[in-house]
Amino acid sequence: TQECEKYACCPLPPYLEESGCVIEEDDDAGRPLRDVCFHLLKLYSDRHYDLDQLLDPRSVTSDPLDYRLSWHLWEVLRALNYTHLFRQSQGVLNASYAAQLESEGLWEWAVFILLHEPDTQ
């Protein structure tokens, strides 16, 4: 509230924990940047919680182009019948992770990732 100060830091991603309570919002999207564990708890309490925030690579790592954990986490969530991620976001996850693998010379795994693309076009 206005009268009281904060008594705990925001649940920041591990790479931002040393910075303290300073960060309130992410500059790019205007949404608060939170730890992936925080997002998982929110998803547990609200089955229709926004999956875009949870699967944002910045909730895990400082590299916004590192989609490894985000893609695998999405596959686990899909297996648990969480299906409310937009097709465009699914495509971004698949294409980004495939591009990441291809840039490392792992094109066979990139093809495997692209086989998970829901839109065949």
C-alpha positions as CSV (number, residue, x, y, z in Angstrom):
1,T,0.0,0.0,0.0
2,Q,1.0,3.6,-0.1
3,E,1.5,3.8,3.7
4,C,3.7,0.6,4.0
5,E,6.9,-0.4,2.2
6,K,7.5,-3.8,0.7
7,Y,8.4,-6.5,3.1
8,A,9.7,-9.0,0.4
9,C,11.4,-8.9,-2.9
10,C,9.6,-9.8,-6.1
11,P,10.1,-13.4,-7.3
12,L,12.8,-12.5,-9.8
13,P,14.5,-15.0,-12.1
14,P,17.7,-16.5,-10.7
15,Y,20.0,-14.3,-12.8
16,L,18.4,-11.2,-11.3
17,E,18.2,-12.2,-7.7
18,E,21.3,-10.3,-6.7
19,S,19.8,-7.0,-8.0
20,G,17.3,-6.8,-5.1
21,C,13.7,-5.4,-5.3
22,V,14.4,-2.7,-7.9
23,I,12.9,-4.3,-11.0
24,E,9.1,-3.8,-11.2
25,E,8.3,-4.2,-14.9
26,D,10.0,-5.5,-18.0
27,D,10.6,-2.6,-20.5
28,D,9.7,-4.6,-23.6
29,A,6.2,-6.0,-22.8
30,G,5.2,-3.9,-19.8
31,R,4.6,-7.1,-17.8
32,P,6.5,-7.8,-14.6
33,L,9.4,-10.1,-15.1
34,R,9.1,-13.1,-12.7
35,D,10.7,-16.4,-12.0
36,V,9.4,-19.5,-13.9
37,C,8.6,-21.1,-10.5
38,F,6.3,-18.2,-9.7
39,H,4.5,-18.6,-13.0
40,L,4.1,-22.4,-12.4
41,L,2.5,-21.6,-9.0
42,K,0.2,-19.1,-10.6
43,L,-0.7,-21.7,-13.2
44,Y,-1.4,-24.2,-10.5
45,S,-3.8,-21.8,-8.8
46,D,-5.4,-20.6,-12.1
47,R,-5.6,-23.2,-14.8
48,H,-6.0,-20.5,-17.4
49,Y,-3.0,-18.4,-16.4
50,D,-1.2,-16.8,-19.3
51,L,1.3,-19.3,-20.7
52,D,3.2,-16.7,-22.7
53,Q,4.7,-15.2,-19.5
54,L,5.6,-18.7,-18.1
55,L,7.3,-19.8,-21.4
56,D,9.2,-16.5,-21.8
57,P,12.9,-17.5,-21.9
58,R,13.8,-14.5,-19.7
59,S,11.9,-16.0,-16.8
60,V,14.7,-18.6,-16.7
61,T,17.8,-17.2,-18.3
62,S,19.3,-13.9,-19.2
63,D,19.6,-14.9,-22.9
64,P,16.2,-14.0,-24.5
65,L,17.0,-16.4,-27.4
66,D,17.6,-19.5,-25.3
67,Y,14.4,-21.5,-25.8
68,R,15.6,-24.9,-24.5
69,L,13.7,-25.0,-21.2
70,S,10.8,-23.1,-22.6
71,W,10.2,-25.6,-25.3
72,H,10.6,-28.6,-23.0
73,L,8.3,-27.0,-20.4
74,W,5.7,-26.4,-23.1
75,E,5.8,-30.1,-24.1
76,V,5.3,-31.1,-20.5
77,L,2.4,-28.7,-20.1
78,R,0.8,-30.0,-23.3
79,A,1.1,-33.5,-22.0
80,L,-0.8,-32.3,-18.9
81,N,-3.6,-31.0,-21.1
82,Y,-2.7,-27.3,-21.0
83,T,-3.7,-26.2,-24.4
84,H,-4.4,-22.4,-24.1
85,L,-1.2,-21.2,-25.8
86,F,-1.9,-19.4,-29.0
87,R,-0.8,-21.1,-32.3
88,Q,1.4,-18.2,-33.1
89,S,3.2,-18.5,-29.7
90,Q,3.6,-22.3,-30.3
91,G,5.1,-21.5,-33.7
92,V,7.5,-19.0,-32.2
93,L,8.6,-21.6,-29.6
94,N,9.1,-24.3,-32.2
95,A,10.8,-22.1,-34.8
96,S,13.1,-20.4,-32.2
97,Y,14.2,-23.6,-30.6
98,A,14.8,-25.3,-34.0
99,A,16.8,-22.3,-35.1
100,Q,18.8,-22.4,-31.9
101,L,19.6,-26.1,-32.5
102,E,20.4,-25.6,-36.2
103,S,22.9,-22.8,-35.3
104,E,24.7,-25.3,-33.0
105,G,24.9,-27.8,-35.9
106,L,22.2,-30.0,-34.5
107,W,19.9,-29.9,-37.6
108,E,18.5,-33.4,-37.0
109,W,17.1,-32.3,-33.7
110,A,15.9,-29.1,-35.3
111,V,13.8,-31.2,-37.7
112,F,12.5,-33.2,-34.7
113,I,11.4,-30.0,-33.1
114,L,9.7,-28.8,-36.2
115,L,7.7,-32.0,-36.4
116,H,5.9,-30.7,-33.3
117,E,4.5,-27.8,-35.3
118,P,0.7,-27.9,-35.2
119,D,0.3,-25.9,-38.4
120,T,1.5,-28.0,-41.3
121,Q,1.5,-25.0,-43.7
